[in-house]
């Protein structure tokens, strides 16, 4: 790590009141809801992909016999 990067970092943190203005409160329930919705989306994607693969295999096996 160079001294130039350290100097830039220290220059940015000269005024601690700037840091307190940028801090936002976070609602845990909102984060949990967001996590649940992301998991649902992933589950739907997985289900669609798996169904597509099974249907494709079924069609291919039906056409070969």
C-alpha positions in Angstrom: 0.0 0.0 0.0 1.6 3.3 -1.0 1.7 6.4 1.1 -0.2 8.3 -1.6 -3.3 6.1 -1.2 -3.1 6.5 2.6 -2.9 10.2 2.3 -5.9 10.3 0.0 -7.8 8.1 2.5 -6.9 10.4 5.4 -7.8 13.4 3.4 -11.3 12.1 2.8 -11.9 11.4 6.6 -10.7 14.8 7.9 -14.2 15.9 8.9 -15.9 13.1 11.0 -19.3 15.0 10.8 -19.4 14.1 7.1 -19.4 10.4 8.0 -22.4 10.8 10.4 -24.4 12.5 7.6 -24.0 9.6 5.3 -25.0 6.9 7.7 -28.5 5.6 7.0 -30.7 3.5 9.3 -31.5 0.1 8.1 -34.8 -1.7 8.8 -34.2 -5.4 9.4 -37.7 -6.4 8.3 -37.1 -4.7 4.9 -33.8 -6.6 4.5 -35.5 -9.9 5.5 -38.3 -9.3 3.0 -35.8 -8.5 0.3 -33.9 -11.7 1.0 -37.1 -13.8 0.9 -38.1 -12.3 -2.4 -34.6 -13.0 -3.9 -34.8 -16.6 -2.7 -38.3 -16.9 -4.3 -36.9 -15.6 -7.6 -34.0 -18.0 -7.5 -36.4 -20.9 -6.7 -38.6 -20.0 -9.7 -35.6 -19.8 -12.0 -34.3 -23.2 -10.8 -37.8 -24.7 -11.3 -38.1 -23.4 -14.8 -34.7 -24.6 -15.8 -35.3 -28.1 -14.3 -38.7 -28.3 -16.0 -37.2 -27.3 -19.3 -34.5 -29.9 -19.1 -36.9 -32.7 -18.1 -39.4 -31.7 -20.9 -36.5 -31.6 -23.4 -35.3 -35.0 -22.4 -38.9 -36.3 -22.6 -39.4 -34.9 -26.1 -36.1 -36.3 -27.3 -36.8 -39.7 -25.9 -40.3 -39.7 -27.4 -38.9 -38.7 -30.9 -36.2 -41.4 -30.8 -38.7 -44.3 -30.2 
